[in-house]
Amino acid sequence: MGTRKAQSMKLKIENIGMIRSADIKLDGLTVIAGENDTGKSTVGKLIFSLVKAFNRYEEDLNESKNSRVLDLIEKIYFNLRKGADLVDSIIIQQEFTPKAFFKELIDSQGDELDSLVNYKITKLEELDYSDKAINLIGIVKEILQKEEDKNIIIKRALTKAFISEFYQDLSPKNSNIDSVINITEGISNILDVSINDNKIKTLALHDEMSLNDVTFIETPIFLQMYDLIRSASTLFEMPESKKERISQMGRTRVALHTKDLVSKLESAEYENTFQDTDFSFISDEKKSLIQDIYSITKGKGFSFSKEEKDFYFNKNENTKFKSINTATGLKSFGIIQLLIQADFLDERSLLIIDEPEIHLHPKWQVEYAKLIVALVKNDIPVLITSHSPEIIQALSVFSEEFGIKDRTAFYLTESDGESSQINDVTNDINKIFTTLAEPLHNLVWG
């Protein structure tokens, strides 16, 4: 195992959804406990949105530019074609067919772009009805050469991520107060964001974020919904062009974290799952974790079939079960196995797991907690939300046993019915058990 790269990331938020305030450390294992509807999942979705937006904004910029350029050159082509005679149509077909012209533009930079645009304008000047097309080419050139403000680009990407994850429920209900987000790492201030009425009001990026990816596991049931999710779109992928927006009409929409997870899991495809455990591209420690999962589930792991568009649980060399016929608890372990196998978990990739106990009996809750702590021991940061005393106690016990207690933090969401506060209870996690045991205590003892 390599030397741990300490991230020391802290997230501070105020007035996000129903959360009044929270100051959360994300350096190793972070556990947020509490009752339902107190904001636990909100924290995970918020972090997911931030990391995804900040690591995809350049891709978002390129997609936006390319979409606008393609729209314009299609307008040029169809505008020219309307008035073309036989001679003119030869020039139009040779020089302005959209796909070929688009590739020429994207492949050109600097002086090459200037030369290409000047050459195309010369060709247009040979046509008597090309003034509008010449103006449009000038606009295309401006789009390709313009260097946009980084904060504006990130703001656009973050807006898309927030819409995808929260729709219009990020700001507190019936309130005009600002929501505030701050991220620091060590002594460095990384990011400040303020939001009002579900819109980003201000954004200041001071430095780069150490996390370059994040994975959010909401439910293992997604394994059996592969085909539906893969054909769906996300609000994060909102296209710029009218043509693309029309093409997506009628498609099912899912949250970005759902499609992101399924896309990662399918990339874990490989042959002979039950025989091939020599994944040369991952560490020996991670190979050992895969073997631990095989032992817990008494099988040979999950695999993905591209041909059948489904995930399978391989009981042994001769027996396998479709995901829909596999216990959901098995799928919980299978998702971790596939993520390890596809090498999506490392020291710069945060894993967020939302209430895993829902699909696990108490014995497997303990085993799952042990697996999570082992991931953190291998320098993989994990944020887990839970209202299960078994999982929370197991995480506490194993964090001490595995020597990561100094990198483990426990938080408790406390609600007054209208809003909640997330408090650090690392030094007194009995507060968690007292809160979670209260309904049973009231039932039995009144």
Buried (B, 14 or more C-beta within 10 A) or exposed (E): EEEBEBBBBBBBBBBBBBBBBBBBBBBBBBBBBBBEEBBBBBBBBBBBBBBBBBBBBEEBBEBBBBBBBBBBBBBBBEBBBEEBEEEBEEBBBEBBEBEEBBEBBBEBEEEEBEEBBEEBBEBBEEBEEBEEBBEBBEBBBEBBEEEEEEEEBBBBBBBBBBBBBBEEEBBBEEEEEBBBBBBBBEEEBBBBBBBBEBEBEEBEBEEEBBBEBBBBBBBBBBBBBBEEBEEBBBBBBBBBBEEBEEEEEEEEEBBBBBBBBBEBBBBBBEEEBBEEBEBEEBBEBBBEBBEBBBEBBEBBBBBBBEEEEBBBBBBEEEEBBBBEEBBBBBBBBBBBBBBBBBBBBBBBBBBBBBBBBBBBEEEBBBBBBBBBBBBBBBBBBBBBBBBBBBBBBBBBBBBEEBEBBEBBBBBBBBBEEEBBBBBBBBEEBEBBBEBBEEEEEEEEEE
